[in-house]
Amino acid sequence: MEWFGNSSKSFDFDMFSRSHLIVVAIFLIITVAIFLNRKKMKSGIWRKIEISAALSLILFEITYHVWMYVNHDWKFSRSLPLELCNISLILCVILLLTKKKLVFEILFFTALLGASQAILTPALSYDFPHFRFFHFFYAHIMVVWVTLYFTWVKGYHPTFRSVIKLIVFINLLLPVILAINKWTNGNYWFLRHKPKGPSLFDALGPYPWYILSLEGLLVVLSLIAWLIFRKWEKEHHKDHSRSPVA
């Protein structure tokens, strides 16, 4: 059961190592496959796959918390599912189970801006074949795949209002996260201090101004993502309208 233990001596993760690059390659290949086969993925069997994917994410997450508890690593100050990637996973499960458009609108931005970045630059200590390696990449990759699946296959798409909804969602959560940080002496969303190591936060100004800078950056990146998708959608519909009618 060493692969499930807490010792990272035999599982030190290195960014852009062979195991990391293999995972990124699999992620990109299946992403392209989803896009190329988007018209074929509309049969009723995919509803069962959606439910199975939601249950697998729930099972993985429960197992992760059990792993932390067994290894005496579960703490209120850092183990609650409150980081944006955790919230994205929760939204992903809700979307798979309910297919609610509102959930997709928020997940679209948190997944593509957060989870995709985590896949490319993971904050991870455990390498293959440790459980934590599988949990980290499975959770983040599935969040992105589910988002793209609902975009390309199910026909969901973000709008400018989606960006507004994201901003409202983040700012409604902000005081809750601040209160939980105070209660647990935690640093969720890095709202109490910056990460200890070098990071993007260093370019966003001193505390507490970097919080405003970070929110401004989120808005700008969300608008860019929406504009890119809007342009792709227009070109897609233009090409579709030009295609001969059978």
C-alpha positions as CSV (number, residue, x, y, z in Angstrom):
1,M,0.0,0.0,0.0
2,E,3.0,2.3,-0.4
3,W,1.3,3.9,-3.4
4,F,-1.5,5.0,-0.9
5,G,0.8,6.2,1.9
6,N,2.0,9.7,2.8
7,S,5.7,9.3,2.1
8,S,6.8,11.2,-1.0
9,K,10.4,9.9,-0.9
10,S,9.8,7.4,-3.7
11,F,7.2,9.5,-5.5
12,D,8.8,12.9,-5.9
13,F,7.0,14.7,-8.7
14,D,9.0,16.8,-11.2
15,M,7.2,19.2,-13.6
16,F,7.6,18.2,-17.2
17,S,9.0,14.8,-16.3
18,R,8.1,11.8,-18.4
19,S,5.0,10.9,-16.4
20,H,3.8,14.5,-16.5
21,L,4.3,14.8,-20.3
22,I,2.5,11.5,-20.9
23,V,-0.5,12.8,-18.9
24,V,-0.5,16.1,-20.9
25,A,-0.2,14.1,-24.1
26,I,-3.2,11.9,-23.2
27,F,-5.2,15.0,-22.1
28,L,-4.5,16.7,-25.5
29,I,-5.2,13.6,-27.6
30,I,-8.6,12.9,-25.9
31,T,-9.5,16.6,-26.0
32,V,-9.0,16.6,-29.8
33,A,-10.9,13.3,-30.0
34,I,-13.9,14.9,-28.2
35,F,-13.9,17.7,-30.7
36,L,-13.5,15.6,-33.8
37,N,-16.2,13.1,-32.6
38,R,-18.6,15.7,-31.2
39,K,-21.4,14.9,-33.6
40,K,-21.2,11.1,-32.8
41,M,-21.4,11.7,-29.0
42,K,-25.1,12.5,-28.9
43,S,-26.6,9.1,-28.4
44,G,-28.6,8.1,-25.3
45,I,-25.8,6.0,-23.9
46,W,-23.8,9.1,-23.1
47,R,-26.3,10.0,-20.4
48,K,-25.2,6.8,-18.6
49,I,-21.5,7.8,-19.1
50,E,-22.3,11.3,-17.7
51,I,-23.7,9.8,-14.5
52,S,-20.8,7.3,-14.2
53,A,-18.3,10.2,-14.6
54,A,-20.1,12.1,-11.8
55,L,-20.0,9.1,-9.5
56,S,-16.3,8.4,-10.3
57,L,-15.4,12.0,-9.4
58,I,-17.3,11.7,-6.1
59,L,-15.6,8.4,-5.3
60,F,-12.2,9.8,-6.1
61,E,-12.8,12.9,-3.9
62,I,-14.1,10.8,-1.0
63,T,-11.0,8.5,-1.3
64,Y,-8.7,11.6,-1.3
65,H,-10.2,12.8,2.0
66,V,-9.9,9.3,3.5
67,W,-6.2,9.3,2.4
68,M,-5.6,12.6,4.1
69,Y,-7.4,11.4,7.3
70,V,-5.5,8.1,7.4
71,N,-2.2,9.9,7.0
72,H,-3.1,12.5,9.6
73,D,-2.9,15.2,7.0
74,W,-6.6,16.4,7.1
75,K,-6.9,19.9,8.6
76,F,-9.7,22.4,8.6
77,S,-7.1,25.1,7.6
78,R,-6.3,23.5,4.3
79,S,-8.4,20.4,3.5
80,L,-11.9,21.8,3.1
81,P,-13.0,21.8,-0.6
82,L,-12.9,25.5,-0.9
83,E,-10.2,26.2,-3.5
84,L,-11.4,27.2,-7.0
85,C,-10.3,23.8,-8.4
86,N,-12.3,22.1,-5.6
87,I,-15.3,24.3,-6.4
88,S,-14.9,23.5,-10.1
89,L,-15.0,19.8,-9.4
90,I,-18.2,20.3,-7.3
91,L,-19.8,22.3,-10.2
92,C,-18.6,19.6,-12.6
93,V,-20.5,16.9,-10.7
94,I,-23.6,19.1,-10.4
95,L,-23.5,19.8,-14.1
96,L,-23.2,16.1,-15.0
97,L,-26.1,15.2,-12.8
98,T,-28.4,18.1,-13.5
99,K,-27.3,19.6,-16.9
100,K,-28.1,23.1,-15.5
101,K,-26.9,25.9,-17.9
102,L,-26.2,28.2,-14.9
103,V,-23.7,25.7,-13.5
104,F,-22.0,25.4,-16.9
105,E,-21.7,29.2,-17.3
106,I,-19.6,29.4,-14.1
107,L,-17.7,26.2,-14.7
108,F,-16.7,27.2,-18.2
109,F,-14.4,29.9,-16.8
110,T,-13.1,28.2,-13.6
111,A,-12.3,25.0,-15.6
112,L,-10.6,26.6,-18.6
113,L,-8.7,29.2,-16.6
114,G,-8.0,27.2,-13.4
115,A,-8.0,23.4,-14.0
116,S,-6.2,23.6,-17.4
117,Q,-3.5,25.7,-15.8
118,A,-3.2,23.1,-13.0
119,I,-2.7,20.3,-15.5
120,L,0.1,22.2,-17.2
121,T,1.8,23.5,-14.0
122,P,0.7,21.1,-11.2
123,A,1.3,21.9,-7.6
124,L,1.9,18.3,-6.8
125,S,4.4,16.4,-4.6
126,Y,3.6,12.8,-5.6
127,D,4.6,11.2,-8.9
128,F,3.3,8.1,-10.7
129,P,2.1,5.6,-9.5
130,H,1.0,7.2,-6.2
131,F,-2.7,7.6,-5.6
132,R,-2.4,11.3,-5.2
133,F,-0.9,11.5,-8.8
134,F,-4.0,9.8,-10.2
135,H,-6.4,11.8,-8.1
136,F,-4.9,15.1,-9.0
137,F,-4.8,14.6,-12.7
138,Y,-8.0,12.7,-13.0
139,A,-10.0,15.4,-11.1
140,H,-8.5,18.3,-13.1
141,I,-8.6,16.7,-16.5
142,M,-12.2,15.5,-16.1
143,V,-13.3,19.0,-15.1
144,V,-11.9,20.3,-18.4
145,W,-13.1,17.4,-20.5
146,V,-16.7,17.7,-19.1
147,T,-16.7,21.5,-19.8
148,L,-15.5,20.9,-23.4
149,Y,-18.0,18.0,-23.8
150,F,-20.9,20.2,-22.8
151,T,-19.6,23.0,-25.1
152,W,-18.9,20.9,-28.2
153,V,-21.3,18.0,-27.8
154,K,-24.3,19.4,-25.8
155,G,-24.2,22.8,-27.4
156,Y,-23.8,24.9,-24.2
157,H,-22.0,28.1,-24.6
158,P,-21.0,31.1,-22.5
159,T,-22.3,34.6,-23.1
160,F,-21.3,38.0,-21.8
161,R,-23.8,37.6,-19.1
162,S,-21.9,34.4,-18.1
163,V,-18.9,36.6,-17.2
164,I,-21.2,38.8,-15.1
165,K,-22.5,35.7,-13.3
166,L,-19.0,34.5,-12.7
167,I,-18.0,37.8,-11.1
168,V,-21.2,37.8,-8.9
169,F,-20.5,34.1,-7.9
170,I,-16.9,34.9,-6.9
171,N,-17.8,38.0,-4.9
172,L,-20.6,36.2,-3.1
173,L,-18.2,33.5,-2.1
174,L,-15.5,36.0,-1.1
175,P,-16.8,37.0,2.3
176,V,-17.6,33.4,3.1
177,I,-14.0,32.3,2.3
178,L,-12.7,35.3,4.4
179,A,-14.8,34.2,7.4
180,I,-13.7,30.5,7.0
181,N,-10.0,31.7,6.8
182,K,-10.4,33.6,10.0
183,W,-12.2,30.7,11.7
184,T,-9.7,28.0,10.6
185,N,-6.6,30.1,10.5
186,G,-6.4,29.0,6.8
187,N,-5.4,30.7,3.6
188,Y,-8.0,29.6,1.1
189,W,-7.8,31.6,-2.1
190,F,-4.6,33.1,-0.7
191,L,-6.7,35.8,0.8
192,R,-4.5,36.1,4.0
193,H,-1.1,36.1,2.4
194,K,0.7,35.2,-0.8
195,P,2.2,31.7,-1.5
196,K,5.6,31.2,0.1
197,G,7.4,30.4,-3.1
198,P,7.6,32.5,-6.3
199,S,4.3,32.9,-8.1
200,L,2.1,35.1,-10.2
201,F,1.0,36.9,-7.0
202,D,4.4,38.6,-6.8
203,A,3.5,40.6,-9.9
204,L,0.1,41.7,-8.6
205,G,1.2,44.1,-5.8
206,P,1.4,43.9,-2.0
207,Y,-1.3,42.6,0.4
208,P,-4.2,43.3,0.2
209,W,-4.1,45.0,-3.2
210,Y,-3.1,41.8,-5.0
211,I,-6.6,40.5,-4.2
212,L,-8.1,43.3,-6.3
213,S,-5.5,42.8,-9.0
214,L,-6.2,39.0,-9.0
215,E,-10.0,39.7,-9.4
216,G,-9.3,42.1,-12.2
217,L,-7.1,39.6,-13.9
218,L,-9.8,37.0,-13.6
219,V,-12.3,39.4,-15.3
220,V,-9.9,40.1,-18.1
221,L,-9.0,36.5,-18.8
222,S,-12.7,35.5,-18.6
223,L,-13.6,38.2,-21.2
224,I,-10.8,36.9,-23.4
225,A,-12.0,33.3,-23.1
226,W,-15.5,34.4,-24.0
227,L,-14.4,36.5,-27.0
228,I,-12.3,33.6,-28.3
229,F,-15.2,31.2,-28.0
230,R,-17.6,33.8,-29.5
231,K,-15.3,34.2,-32.5
232,W,-15.0,30.4,-32.9
233,E,-18.8,29.9,-32.6
234,K,-19.5,32.6,-35.3
235,E,-17.0,31.0,-37.7
236,H,-18.4,27.5,-37.0
237,H,-22.0,28.7,-37.7
238,K,-20.8,30.5,-40.9
239,D,-19.1,27.3,-42.2
240,H,-22.1,25.3,-41.2
241,S,-24.5,27.6,-43.1
242,R,-22.3,27.4,-46.2
243,S,-22.3,23.6,-46.3
244,P,-24.7,22.0,-48.9
245,V,-28.0,20.8,-47.6
246,A,-28.5,17.0,-48.1
